[in-house]
């Protein structure tokens, strides 16, 4: 399932990332923040307007915001 489809509060593990769908500089930033295959994440919040951007992700004790297009490039497996 794609990360953008994960329900709020559900925990998952990233199983694949389509790095070709993400701009190289944005991919570098996401990797530096710990988003890569094997990372355990959960959706904390979603934006409330329009495309529901951004999506707030919990990674360990850190909360980061990603765009919906980035979430669409990530495949996750619910835990």
C-alpha positions as YAML, in Angstrom:
chain: A
units: angstrom
residues:
- id: 1
  name: UNK
  ca: [0.00, 0.00, 0.00]
- id: 2
  name: UNK
  ca: [1.15, 3.56, -0.61]
- id: 3
  name: UNK
  ca: [1.99, 5.76, 2.37]
- id: 4
  name: UNK
  ca: [-0.61, 8.34, 1.33]
- id: 5
  name: UNK
  ca: [-3.31, 5.66, 1.86]
- id: 6
  name: UNK
  ca: [-2.23, 4.77, 5.40]
- id: 7
  name: UNK
  ca: [-4.77, 5.70, 8.07]
- id: 8
  name: UNK
  ca: [-3.87, 8.30, 10.67]
- id: 9
  name: UNK
  ca: [-2.34, 6.75, 13.78]
- id: 10
  name: UNK
  ca: [-1.55, 3.39, 12.14]
- id: 11
  name: UNK
  ca: [2.06, 2.25, 12.26]
- id: 12
  name: UNK
  ca: [3.86, 0.92, 9.20]
- id: 13
  name: UNK
  ca: [7.29, 0.11, 7.83]
- id: 14
  name: UNK
  ca: [8.58, 1.53, 4.56]
- id: 15
  name: UNK
  ca: [9.24, -1.35, 2.16]
- id: 16
  name: UNK
  ca: [10.12, 0.60, -1.01]
- id: 17
  name: UNK
  ca: [10.73, 4.17, -2.17]
- id: 18
  name: UNK
  ca: [10.55, 5.26, -5.83]
- id: 19
  name: UNK
  ca: [13.45, 7.70, -5.62]
- id: 20
  name: UNK
  ca: [13.12, 8.43, -9.37]
- id: 21
  name: UNK
  ca: [9.73, 10.06, -8.66]
- id: 22
  name: UNK
  ca: [11.31, 12.48, -6.16]
- id: 23
  name: UNK
  ca: [13.65, 15.35, -7.08]
- id: 24
  name: UNK
  ca: [17.26, 14.47, -6.13]
- id: 25
  name: UNK
  ca: [17.66, 17.32, -3.61]
- id: 26
  name: UNK
  ca: [14.35, 16.43, -1.95]
- id: 27
  name: UNK
  ca: [15.35, 12.75, -1.83]
- id: 28
  name: UNK
  ca: [18.61, 13.69, -0.14]
- id: 29
  name: UNK
  ca: [16.70, 15.68, 2.50]
- id: 30
  name: UNK
  ca: [14.24, 12.83, 3.12]
- id: 31
  name: UNK
  ca: [17.07, 10.30, 3.55]
- id: 32
  name: UNK
  ca: [18.83, 12.66, 5.98]
- id: 33
  name: UNK
  ca: [15.62, 12.74, 8.03]
- id: 34
  name: UNK
  ca: [15.52, 8.93, 8.20]
- id: 35
  name: UNK
  ca: [12.99, 8.18, 5.48]
- id: 36
  name: UNK
  ca: [14.21, 5.09, 3.68]
- id: 37
  name: UNK
  ca: [13.45, 1.39, 3.37]
- id: 38
  name: UNK
  ca: [13.06, -0.19, 6.80]
- id: 39
  name: UNK
  ca: [11.99, 2.98, 8.62]
- id: 40
  name: UNK
  ca: [9.02, 2.59, 10.95]
- id: 41
  name: UNK
  ca: [6.57, 5.44, 10.62]
- id: 42
  name: UNK
  ca: [3.05, 6.57, 11.49]
- id: 43
  name: UNK
  ca: [0.87, 9.39, 10.16]
- id: 44
  name: UNK
  ca: [0.30, 11.98, 12.88]
- id: 45
  name: UNK
  ca: [-1.75, 14.54, 10.92]
- id: 46
  name: UNK
  ca: [-2.86, 15.52, 7.43]
- id: 47
  name: UNK
  ca: [-3.40, 18.99, 6.05]
- id: 48
  name: UNK
  ca: [-7.02, 20.10, 6.05]
- id: 49
  name: UNK
  ca: [-7.23, 22.06, 2.80]
- id: 50
  name: UNK
  ca: [-7.29, 21.05, -0.86]
- id: 51
  name: UNK
  ca: [-4.99, 18.10, -1.49]
- id: 52
  name: UNK
  ca: [-4.54, 17.48, 2.24]
- id: 53
  name: UNK
  ca: [-0.91, 18.57, 2.12]
- id: 54
  name: UNK
  ca: [1.35, 18.25, 4.03]
- id: 55
  name: UNK
  ca: [1.33, 14.90, 5.80]
- id: 56
  name: UNK
  ca: [3.00, 14.86, 9.24]
- id: 57
  name: UNK
  ca: [4.94, 11.65, 9.84]
- id: 58
  name: UNK
  ca: [6.21, 10.27, 13.11]
- id: 59
  name: UNK
  ca: [9.63, 8.65, 12.85]
- id: 60
  name: UNK
  ca: [10.83, 7.63, 16.29]
- id: 61
  name: UNK
  ca: [10.44, 10.74, 18.46]
- id: 62
  name: UNK
  ca: [10.61, 13.09, 15.47]
- id: 63
  name: UNK
  ca: [7.70, 14.58, 13.51]
- id: 64
  name: UNK
  ca: [8.39, 15.66, 9.94]
- id: 65
  name: UNK
  ca: [6.19, 16.97, 7.15]
- id: 66
  name: UNK
  ca: [6.21, 15.43, 3.68]
- id: 67
  name: UNK
  ca: [4.29, 16.35, 0.57]
- id: 68
  name: UNK
  ca: [1.57, 14.07, -0.69]
- id: 69
  name: UNK
  ca: [3.57, 13.40, -3.89]
- id: 70
  name: UNK
  ca: [6.44, 12.13, -1.73]
- id: 71
  name: UNK
  ca: [4.05, 9.88, 0.21]
- id: 72
  name: UNK
  ca: [2.76, 8.51, -3.12]
- id: 73
  name: UNK
  ca: [6.32, 7.39, -3.95]
- id: 74
  name: UNK
  ca: [6.60, 5.31, -0.77]
- id: 75
  name: UNK
  ca: [5.27, 1.78, -0.32]
- id: 76
  name: UNK
  ca: [4.55, 0.69, 3.25]
- id: 77
  name: UNK
  ca: [3.50, -2.46, 5.07]
- id: 78
  name: UNK
  ca: [1.22, -1.97, 8.09]
- id: 79
  name: UNK
  ca: [2.59, -3.29, 11.38]
...
